[in-house]
């Protein structure tokens, strides 16, 4: 008799716990497959400490292969689910497609950044949902302080040392608290001119910090932030974001180069394409976490609207604590449905309290309803995180000890650039790369730059300031050299945002940070030694439909020209490499003939989506 096939989508708190519990319950009597874009589980609550330089990035990750030895890991992102055929179609990390069949499907895809219809936010803000975003923020903050220290202009210095965090929830509060300590430590070693001090602002339309938590916790966090020097402004948010700063709802314009978006999250749009009953973007399930009318389909974590049996008529909130518990119950009920476990159990929970790490020895916690602050709260908070982490406990504790006795290393690694972590991204846990494959090319998944804003506002992605509006003059994001996911197309003068769908289709990309319009190859092409041109790839330079030749209108200066590099095979240059020149595609002129005029684009604009877990 063949073993049943169990497929789990997502390895966040819910998906990871489901896979681990199912592995223990089935004991090899079922095929368990886990689909995830990365090979690790990310412990999100400690991400602010990565951005502040306390923990190294790998400390907050747990290898899926090592910790789930009986689970088959498939790297990729779900594109489409065929419920009737019981198959899932996905895209791998190198653009290859695949199909997975299942007898039981557990959706634990998590959540993505929530956008609001505020002009400029999608272009100039960065989220805080994945490891790449934390690494980018650490580099960016370090760079701004270093540039401010070397600036002679007091206005520029003040703008670079002003950091605005929007959203005074759990994540935003911790980012502001740790960020203020991080920058203060930097300027102690390298003082700013005229005695200036880094300024962190925490904004929220709510009446108090941590509005979803106990008022005593909120008061403790607010007091610590203000004592540390954070400018806390409740009842205030961003009205418009620009390259030079943000306009607040109270009319004040704050000059800054940093805007961190921690407003909230929304469920992964994958579940919207199923056509099943939803509740505010979440898939409706019964107390056993099974989708009504679909005995083979289960959902948990942020994508599931799970009835709260402790508060009838409501649903459990989108928190890591609930997602972790969902995973255990989902695994038990999946095993029971296959006859591999005991009886089904409904999801019930007991509030164990919350902990908020405010940096150093400061924290706010209410374990089992007991309100704590100061050093006791700090000890409880770190103890809780060590107990909750499924791995790396010794390494995390060692980093905490080293941070207590040694100064932090404030250096720029330059591993993640601004354009790699746009706010409206397909996957917050994966940094965008030039020429990388897109995801969810099915239009029903509503993906692509502008899709998240469209889903959050219902305006189809055309609201003012959405990602569809390019920055004038191809302006780099937040003062980053050459950054910003824009493209200058030959013959047009306007910069247009590029979607990952376009990138995956091999369309030419320009304005890469730190480089000219170089040709891009996929990893597969590079490995096989194929040229960067040809059918399905990028057209060669100076070819119809390709990038502009260097020193041509819209292109870079030619090598060995004023402002350029020495041309290859010219005096002082390198010998030119011989490259095969492919035949032009049907309908295009041969090389050397004038290119046709501009063609009206009919590409799919909203062909990307997002993914994550909390």
C-alpha positions as CSV (number, residue, x, y, z in Angstrom):
1,X,0.0,0.0,0.0
2,X,1.5,3.4,-1.0
3,X,2.1,6.0,1.6
4,X,-0.1,9.1,1.7
5,X,1.5,12.4,0.4
6,X,1.4,15.4,2.6
7,X,2.4,18.8,1.2
8,X,3.1,21.8,3.4
9,X,3.5,25.3,1.8
10,X,5.6,27.6,3.8
11,X,8.2,27.1,6.6
12,X,7.4,30.0,8.9
13,X,6.2,29.4,12.5
14,X,3.1,27.5,11.4
15,X,4.6,25.5,8.6
16,X,7.7,24.6,10.4
17,X,5.8,23.4,13.5
18,X,3.4,21.4,11.2
19,X,6.3,19.6,9.5
20,X,8.2,18.8,12.7
21,X,5.1,17.5,14.5
22,X,3.9,15.4,11.5
23,X,7.4,13.9,11.1
24,X,7.1,12.7,14.7
25,X,3.5,11.5,14.5
26,X,3.8,9.6,11.1
27,X,7.1,7.9,11.8
28,X,7.8,7.3,8.1
29,X,4.3,6.2,7.2
30,X,3.7,9.2,5.0
31,X,5.6,11.2,2.4
32,X,6.0,14.7,3.9
33,X,7.1,17.5,1.5
34,X,7.8,21.1,2.5
35,X,7.8,23.8,-0.1
36,X,9.7,27.0,0.8
37,X,11.7,29.7,-1.0
38,X,14.6,29.4,1.5
39,X,16.3,26.5,3.2
40,X,15.9,27.9,6.7
41,X,13.3,28.7,9.3
42,X,13.5,32.4,10.4
43,X,13.0,33.3,14.0
44,X,11.4,36.7,13.3
45,X,11.2,38.1,16.9
46,X,15.0,38.5,17.0
47,X,15.3,40.2,13.6
48,X,15.6,43.7,15.2
49,X,18.8,42.5,16.9
50,X,20.2,41.5,13.6
51,X,19.6,45.0,12.2
52,X,21.2,46.5,15.3
53,X,24.4,44.4,15.0
54,X,23.8,42.3,18.1
55,X,23.2,39.0,16.4
56,X,24.8,37.6,13.3
57,X,22.2,36.7,10.6
58,X,22.7,32.9,10.8
59,X,21.9,33.0,14.5
60,X,18.2,33.6,13.8
61,X,17.9,30.9,11.2
62,X,17.5,27.1,11.6
63,X,18.4,24.8,8.8
64,X,15.3,22.9,7.5
65,X,17.3,19.9,6.2
66,X,19.2,19.5,9.5
67,X,16.2,19.9,11.8
68,X,13.6,18.0,9.7
69,X,15.6,15.0,8.4
70,X,12.5,13.0,7.5
71,X,10.9,15.8,5.5
72,X,11.6,16.4,1.8
73,X,12.5,20.0,1.2
74,X,11.6,21.6,-2.2
75,X,13.0,25.1,-2.8
76,X,10.4,27.2,-4.6
77,X,7.4,29.4,-4.4
78,X,3.8,28.3,-5.1
79,X,2.3,29.7,-8.2
80,X,-1.1,27.9,-8.6
81,X,-3.0,25.2,-6.8
82,X,-5.4,22.9,-8.7
83,X,-7.8,21.8,-6.0
84,X,-9.7,19.3,-8.1
85,X,-6.6,17.6,-9.5
86,X,-4.8,17.9,-6.1
87,X,-1.6,19.3,-7.6
88,X,0.4,22.4,-6.9
89,X,2.5,24.2,-9.5
90,X,5.6,26.1,-8.3
91,X,8.6,28.0,-9.5
92,X,12.1,27.1,-8.3
93,X,14.9,29.5,-7.4
94,X,16.4,29.4,-10.9
95,X,13.1,29.9,-12.7
96,X,12.4,26.2,-13.4
97,X,8.8,25.1,-12.9
98,X,7.6,22.0,-11.1
99,X,4.4,20.2,-10.0
100,X,3.8,18.5,-6.7
101,X,0.9,16.1,-6.1
102,X,-0.7,15.6,-2.6
103,X,-3.3,13.8,-0.6
104,X,-3.3,16.4,2.1
105,X,-2.3,20.0,1.6
106,X,-1.4,22.4,4.5
107,X,-1.3,26.1,3.6
108,X,1.0,28.0,5.9
109,X,2.3,30.6,3.4
110,X,2.4,33.4,6.0
111,X,2.1,37.2,5.4
112,X,3.6,40.1,3.5
113,X,4.0,43.8,4.0
114,X,0.8,45.8,4.2
115,X,0.8,48.9,2.0
116,X,-1.4,52.0,2.3
117,X,-2.4,54.5,-0.4
118,X,0.2,57.0,0.6
119,X,2.2,58.7,-2.2
120,X,5.8,57.8,-2.3
121,X,5.8,55.1,0.3
122,X,6.2,52.1,-2.1
123,X,9.2,53.8,-3.7
124,X,11.0,55.2,-0.7
125,X,10.2,52.9,2.2
126,X,11.6,49.5,3.2
127,X,9.8,46.8,5.2
128,X,11.1,44.6,7.9
129,X,9.8,41.1,7.2
130,X,12.9,39.1,6.2
131,X,16.6,38.7,6.7
132,X,17.6,40.7,3.6
133,X,15.6,43.7,4.8
134,X,17.3,43.5,8.2
135,X,20.8,43.3,6.6
136,X,20.0,46.2,4.3
137,X,18.8,48.4,7.2
138,X,22.0,47.7,9.2
139,X,24.2,48.7,6.3
140,X,22.0,51.7,5.4
141,X,21.9,53.1,9.0
142,X,25.7,52.6,9.3
143,X,26.3,54.4,6.0
144,X,24.1,57.3,6.9
145,X,25.9,57.9,10.2
146,X,29.3,57.7,8.5
147,X,28.2,60.1,5.7
148,X,26.8,62.5,8.3
149,X,30.0,62.5,10.3
150,X,32.0,63.6,7.2
151,X,29.5,66.2,6.0
152,X,30.2,69.9,6.4
153,X,26.6,70.9,5.8
154,X,24.5,70.8,9.0
155,X,21.3,70.3,7.1
156,X,22.6,67.2,5.3
157,X,24.0,65.9,8.5
158,X,20.7,66.2,10.3
159,X,18.8,64.6,7.4
160,X,21.1,61.6,7.3
161,X,20.9,61.1,11.0
162,X,17.1,61.2,11.1
163,X,15.4,57.8,11.0
164,X,11.7,57.5,10.7
165,X,9.8,54.3,11.7
166,X,6.1,54.1,10.9
167,X,4.1,51.7,13.0
168,X,4.3,51.5,16.8
169,X,3.4,47.8,17.0
170,X,5.7,45.0,18.2
171,X,8.2,45.2,15.3
172,X,8.3,49.0,14.9
173,X,8.8,49.6,18.7
174,X,11.7,47.2,18.8
175,X,13.3,48.6,15.7
176,X,13.2,52.1,17.0
177,X,14.5,51.1,20.5
178,X,17.4,49.0,19.2
179,X,18.1,51.6,16.4
180,X,18.6,54.5,18.8
181,X,21.1,52.5,20.9
182,X,22.9,51.3,17.7
183,X,23.4,54.8,16.3
184,X,24.3,56.3,19.7
185,X,27.1,53.8,20.1
186,X,28.4,54.7,16.6
187,X,28.5,58.5,17.3
188,X,30.3,57.9,20.7
189,X,33.3,56.6,18.7
190,X,32.9,59.1,15.8
191,X,31.1,62.2,17.1
192,X,29.0,64.2,14.7
193,X,29.8,67.8,13.9
194,X,28.4,70.5,16.1
195,X,27.4,68.0,18.8
196,X,24.5,66.6,16.9
197,X,22.8,63.3,17.9
198,X,21.0,60.7,15.8
199,X,17.3,61.2,15.9
200,X,14.8,58.3,15.7
201,X,11.1,59.0,15.2
202,X,8.3,56.5,15.9
203,X,5.0,57.3,14.3
204,X,1.5,55.7,14.5
205,X,-2.1,56.8,14.2
206,X,-2.9,54.8,17.3
207,X,-3.3,56.7,20.6
208,X,-0.4,54.8,22.3
209,X,2.6,52.6,21.7
210,X,1.8,48.8,21.4
211,X,-1.9,49.5,21.1
212,X,-2.8,45.8,20.8
213,X,-1.1,45.0,24.2
214,X,-1.8,45.6,27.8
215,X,-1.7,49.3,28.8
216,X,1.0,48.8,31.4
217,X,3.2,47.2,28.8
218,X,2.5,50.1,26.5
219,X,3.3,52.7,29.2
220,X,6.6,50.9,30.0
221,X,7.7,50.8,26.4
222,X,6.7,54.5,25.8
223,X,8.7,55.6,28.9
224,X,11.9,53.6,27.9
225,X,11.7,55.0,24.3
226,X,11.4,58.6,25.4
227,X,14.1,58.3,28.0
228,X,16.4,56.9,25.3
229,X,15.7,59.9,23.1
230,X,13.2,58.4,20.6
231,X,10.8,61.0,19.3
232,X,7.5,59.1,19.8
233,X,4.5,60.7,18.1
234,X,1.1,59.0,18.5
235,X,-1.8,60.1,16.3
236,X,0.6,61.0,13.6
237,X,1.6,59.2,10.4
238,X,3.1,59.9,6.9
239,X,1.1,61.8,4.4
240,X,3.7,61.7,1.6
241,X,7.2,60.3,1.2
242,X,9.8,61.8,-1.1
243,X,13.5,61.3,-1.8
244,X,14.3,64.2,0.6
245,X,12.0,63.3,3.5
246,X,8.5,62.7,4.7
247,X,5.5,65.0,5.0
248,X,3.6,64.2,8.2
249,X,-0.1,64.3,8.7
250,X,0.3,67.2,11.1
251,X,1.9,69.3,8.2
252,X,5.5,69.1,9.3
253,X,8.1,68.0,6.8
254,X,10.9,65.9,8.2
255,X,14.1,65.7,6.2
256,X,15.4,62.1,6.3
257,X,17.0,59.4,4.1
258,X,15.4,56.5,6.0
259,X,11.8,55.3,6.1
260,X,11.1,52.0,7.8
261,X,7.6,50.6,7.2
262,X,6.3,48.5,10.1
263,X,2.6,49.3,9.7
264,X,1.4,45.7,9.6
265,X,1.0,42.7,7.5
266,X,-1.6,41.0,5.3
267,X,-2.1,37.4,4.4
268,X,-0.2,35.9,1.4
269,X,-2.2,36.6,-1.7
270,X,-1.8,32.9,-2.8
271,X,-5.0,31.9,-0.9
272,X,-7.0,34.5,-2.7
273,X,-6.6,32.6,-6.0
274,X,-8.3,29.5,-4.6
275,X,-11.8,31.0,-4.9
276,X,-12.8,29.8,-1.4
277,X,-14.6,31.7,1.4
278,X,-12.3,34.4,2.9
279,X,-12.3,36.6,5.9
280,X,-10.3,39.9,5.4
281,X,-7.9,38.1,3.1
282,X,-7.6,35.0,5.2
283,X,-8.9,31.6,4.3
284,X,-11.9,30.5,6.5
285,X,-11.3,27.3,8.4
286,X,-13.2,25.4,11.0
287,X,-11.8,24.9,14.6
288,X,-9.9,21.9,13.4
289,X,-8.1,24.1,10.9
290,X,-9.7,22.3,7.9
291,X,-11.3,24.2,5.0
292,X,-15.1,23.4,5.0
293,X,-16.0,21.2,2.0
294,X,-12.4,20.3,1.3
295,X,-11.4,17.5,3.6
296,X,-7.9,17.3,2.0
297,X,-7.2,21.0,2.6
298,X,-5.9,22.6,5.9
299,X,-4.7,26.1,6.6
300,X,-2.9,27.6,9.6
301,X,-0.9,30.7,10.5
302,X,-1.4,34.1,9.0
303,X,-3.3,32.9,6.0
304,X,-6.0,31.2,8.1
305,X,-9.0,32.8,9.8
306,X,-9.2,30.4,12.8
307,X,-12.2,30.7,15.0
308,X,-11.2,31.9,18.5
309,X,-13.1,29.5,20.8
310,X,-12.1,31.6,23.8
311,X,-13.8,34.7,22.3
312,X,-16.8,33.5,20.3
313,X,-17.4,35.4,17.1
314,X,-13.8,36.5,16.6
315,X,-10.7,35.0,15.0
316,X,-7.3,34.4,16.4
317,X,-4.9,37.3,15.6
318,X,-2.0,37.1,13.2
319,X,0.8,36.6,15.7
320,X,3.8,34.2,15.8
321,X,2.5,32.8,19.1
322,X,-0.8,31.7,17.5
323,X,1.0,30.5,14.3
324,X,3.3,28.2,16.3
325,X,0.3,26.7,18.1
326,X,-1.7,26.4,14.9
327,X,1.1,24.2,13.5
328,X,0.9,21.6,16.2
329,X,-2.9,21.3,16.0
330,X,-2.9,21.2,12.2
331,X,-0.3,18.4,12.2
332,X,-2.3,16.3,14.7
333,X,-5.5,16.7,12.7
334,X,-3.8,15.9,9.3
335,X,-2.4,12.7,10.9
336,X,-5.9,11.9,12.3
337,X,-7.5,12.4,8.9
338,X,-5.2,9.8,7.4
339,X,-5.6,7.3,10.3
340,X,-2.0,7.9,11.5
341,X,-2.8,9.5,14.8
342,X,-5.4,9.9,17.5
343,X,-8.7,11.8,17.4
344,X,-9.1,15.3,15.9
345,X,-8.7,18.2,18.3
346,X,-10.0,21.8,17.9
347,X,-7.7,24.7,18.3
348,X,-7.9,26.4,21.8
349,X,-5.3,28.7,23.3
350,X,-4.4,30.2,26.6
351,X,-2.8,33.6,26.7
352,X,0.7,33.3,28.1
353,X,1.5,37.0,27.8
354,X,3.9,39.0,25.6
355,X,7.5,40.1,25.7
356,X,9.0,43.2,24.0
357,X,12.8,43.6,23.9
358,X,13.7,47.2,24.1
359,X,17.5,46.7,24.0
360,X,20.1,46.4,26.6
361,X,18.6,45.3,29.9
362,X,15.3,47.1,29.1
363,X,12.2,45.2,28.2
364,X,8.5,45.0,28.8
365,X,6.8,41.7,29.6
366,X,3.7,40.3,31.2
367,X,4.3,36.5,31.6
368,X,1.2,34.8,32.8
369,X,-0.4,38.2,33.4
370,X,2.4,39.5,35.7
371,X,3.6,42.9,34.5
372,X,7.4,43.3,34.6
373,X,9.8,46.0,33.5
374,X,13.5,46.8,33.7
375,X,16.1,44.1,34.3
376,X,13.6,41.4,35.4
377,X,11.6,41.9,32.2
378,X,14.8,41.8,30.2
379,X,15.8,38.4,31.7
380,X,12.4,37.0,31.1
381,X,12.3,38.2,27.5
382,X,15.7,36.7,26.6
383,X,14.8,33.5,28.5
384,X,11.6,33.2,26.5
385,X,13.3,33.6,23.2
386,X,15.9,31.0,24.0
387,X,13.2,28.6,25.0
388,X,11.1,29.3,22.0
389,X,13.9,29.0,19.4
390,X,14.0,25.5,17.8
391,X,17.8,25.8,17.4
392,X,21.0,27.9,17.7
393,X,20.4,28.6,21.4
394,X,24.0,28.4,22.4
395,X,25.1,30.6,19.5
396,X,22.5,33.2,20.3
397,X,23.5,33.3,24.0
398,X,27.1,33.6,23.1
399,X,26.4,36.6,20.8
400,X,24.5,38.2,23.7
401,X,27.4,37.7,26.0
402,X,29.9,39.1,23.5
403,X,27.6,42.2,22.9
404,X,27.6,42.8,26.7
405,X,31.4,43.0,27.0
406,X,32.6,44.1,23.5
407,X,31.7,47.1,21.3
408,X,29.6,46.3,18.2
409,X,31.2,46.2,14.8
410,X,29.5,48.9,12.8
411,X,30.7,48.2,9.2
412,X,29.0,48.1,5.9
413,X,29.0,44.6,4.3
414,X,27.2,45.8,1.1
415,X,25.6,42.4,0.7
416,X,22.0,43.8,0.1
417,X,21.3,46.9,-1.9
418,X,18.2,49.1,-1.7
419,X,16.8,47.9,-5.0
420,X,17.1,44.3,-3.8
421,X,14.5,44.8,-1.0
422,X,11.6,46.9,-2.4
423,X,8.6,47.3,-0.1
424,X,6.3,45.7,-2.6
425,X,8.2,42.5,-3.1
426,X,7.3,39.0,-4.1
427,X,9.1,37.4,-1.2
428,X,10.4,39.5,1.8
429,X,12.6,36.5,2.8
430,X,14.5,36.5,-0.6
431,X,16.5,39.5,-1.9
432,X,15.7,40.4,-5.5
433,X,18.5,39.8,-8.0
434,X,19.0,41.1,-11.6
435,X,17.6,38.7,-14.1
436,X,16.2,36.5,-11.4
437,X,13.1,34.4,-11.9
438,X,9.7,35.9,-11.0
439,X,7.0,34.1,-9.2
440,X,3.3,33.4,-9.6
441,X,2.9,34.2,-13.2
442,X,-0.7,33.4,-13.0
443,X,-2.5,36.7,-13.2
444,X,-5.1,35.6,-10.6
445,X,-2.4,35.6,-8.0
446,X,-2.2,39.5,-8.3
447,X,1.5,39.9,-8.1
448,X,4.1,42.4,-9.2
449,X,5.1,45.9,-8.2
450,X,2.0,47.7,-7.3
451,X,0.0,44.5,-6.6
452,X,0.3,44.6,-2.9
453,X,-0.9,48.2,-2.9
454,X,-3.8,47.3,-5.2
455,X,-4.8,44.4,-2.9
456,X,-4.7,46.6,0.2
457,X,-6.5,49.6,-1.3
458,X,-8.7,48.0,-4.0
459,X,-7.6,50.6,-6.5
460,X,-5.9,48.3,-9.0
461,X,-2.5,49.6,-8.1
462,X,-3.1,53.0,-9.7
463,X,-3.4,55.1,-6.5
464,X,-1.2,58.1,-6.1
465,X,2.3,57.3,-5.1
466,X,1.9,53.6,-5.9
467,X,4.8,51.6,-7.3
468,X,3.5,52.2,-10.8
469,X,4.7,55.8,-10.6
470,X,8.4,56.1,-11.4
471,X,10.7,58.5,-9.6
472,X,11.6,61.5,-11.7
473,X,14.9,61.4,-13.4
474,X,15.4,57.8,-12.3
475,X,16.2,59.0,-8.8
476,X,18.0,56.5,-6.5
477,X,16.1,55.4,-3.4
478,X,17.0,57.2,-0.2
479,X,20.3,58.4,-1.3
480,X,21.7,55.1,-2.3
481,X,24.1,55.3,-5.3
482,X,22.4,53.8,-8.3
483,X,19.7,52.1,-6.4
484,X,16.0,51.9,-7.2
485,X,14.3,49.2,-9.2
486,X,13.9,51.4,-12.3
487,X,14.7,51.0,-15.9
488,X,15.4,53.5,-18.7
489,X,14.1,52.1,-21.9
490,X,15.7,53.1,-25.2
491,X,13.9,55.8,-27.0
492,X,11.7,56.8,-24.0
493,X,13.3,59.1,-21.5
494,X,11.0,58.0,-18.7
495,X,12.1,55.6,-16.0
496,X,9.7,52.7,-15.4
497,X,9.6,50.2,-12.6
498,X,10.5,46.7,-13.7
499,X,8.5,43.8,-12.4
500,X,10.0,40.4,-11.6
501,X,7.8,39.0,-14.3
502,X,9.6,41.1,-16.9
503,X,12.9,40.2,-15.4
504,X,12.1,36.5,-15.6
505,X,11.0,36.9,-19.2
506,X,14.6,38.1,-20.1
507,X,13.8,41.7,-20.8
508,X,16.7,44.0,-20.7
509,X,17.6,45.6,-17.4
510,X,19.6,48.8,-17.0
511,X,20.6,51.1,-14.2
512,X,22.0,48.3,-12.1
513,X,23.6,49.7,-9.0
514,X,27.3,50.3,-9.5
515,X,27.4,49.1,-13.1
516,X,26.4,50.1,-16.6
517,X,23.9,48.4,-18.8
518,X,25.8,45.1,-18.7
519,X,24.3,41.9,-20.2
520,X,22.6,39.6,-17.7
521,X,22.7,35.8,-17.8
522,X,20.7,33.4,-15.8
523,X,22.7,30.9,-13.7
524,X,21.7,28.1,-16.0
525,X,23.0,30.0,-19.1
526,X,26.3,30.8,-17.4
527,X,26.8,27.2,-16.3
528,X,26.2,25.9,-19.8
529,X,28.4,28.6,-21.4
530,X,25.5,30.0,-23.5
531,X,25.7,33.6,-24.8
532,X,23.6,36.2,-23.1
533,X,21.6,36.7,-26.2
534,X,19.2,34.6,-28.2
535,X,15.7,33.5,-28.0
536,X,14.2,33.9,-24.6
537,X,17.3,35.8,-23.4
538,X,18.3,39.4,-23.5
539,X,18.9,41.1,-26.9
540,X,22.4,42.1,-27.6
541,X,23.6,45.6,-27.2
542,X,22.7,48.0,-30.1
543,X,20.3,45.3,-31.4
544,X,16.6,46.1,-32.1
545,X,14.7,45.7,-28.8
546,X,17.9,45.6,-26.8
547,X,19.8,48.0,-24.7
548,X,21.2,51.2,-26.1
549,X,24.8,51.0,-27.3
550,X,27.2,52.8,-25.1
551,X,27.7,56.5,-25.9
552,X,24.3,56.4,-27.7
553,X,21.3,58.5,-26.6
554,X,19.9,56.9,-23.4
555,X,23.0,54.8,-22.8
556,X,26.3,55.1,-20.9
557,X,29.4,56.8,-22.3
558,X,31.4,54.4,-24.5
559,X,34.5,53.1,-23.0
560,X,37.6,55.2,-23.7
561,X,35.3,58.2,-24.1
562,X,35.1,61.2,-21.7
563,X,33.8,59.9,-18.4
564,X,34.0,56.3,-19.6
565,X,36.4,53.4,-19.4
566,X,39.0,52.4,-22.0
567,X,37.2,50.5,-24.8
568,X,38.1,46.9,-25.3
569,X,40.6,46.1,-28.1
570,X,41.6,49.8,-28.1
571,X,44.9,51.3,-26.8
572,X,44.9,50.9,-23.1
573,X,41.9,48.5,-23.2
574,X,41.4,44.8,-23.2
575,X,41.0,42.6,-26.3
576,X,37.4,42.3,-27.2
577,X,35.8,38.9,-26.6
578,X,34.3,37.1,-29.5
579,X,30.6,36.5,-28.9
580,X,28.2,34.7,-31.2
581,X,25.7,37.0,-32.7
582,X,22.3,35.2,-32.9
583,X,19.9,35.7,-35.8
584,X,17.3,38.3,-35.1
585,X,13.9,37.1,-34.1
586,X,11.2,37.0,-36.7
587,X,9.8,40.4,-37.5
588,X,12.8,42.3,-36.3
589,X,15.3,44.1,-38.6
590,X,18.8,42.6,-39.0
591,X,21.7,44.1,-37.2
592,X,22.8,47.4,-38.6
593,X,19.4,48.4,-39.8
594,X,17.4,51.1,-38.0
595,X,15.2,49.9,-35.2
596,X,11.4,50.3,-35.5
597,X,9.6,53.0,-33.6
598,X,8.3,52.6,-30.1
599,X,5.8,49.8,-29.8
600,X,2.9,50.0,-27.4
601,X,3.4,47.6,-24.5
602,X,0.9,45.0,-23.7
603,X,2.8,43.3,-20.9
604,X,1.1,42.0,-17.8
605,X,1.8,44.7,-15.1
606,X,0.5,43.0,-12.0
607,X,2.2,39.6,-12.2
608,X,3.9,39.3,-8.9
609,X,2.9,38.6,-5.3
610,X,4.4,38.3,-1.9
611,X,5.1,35.8,0.7
612,X,6.2,35.6,4.3
613,X,5.3,34.4,7.7
614,X,5.1,35.9,11.2
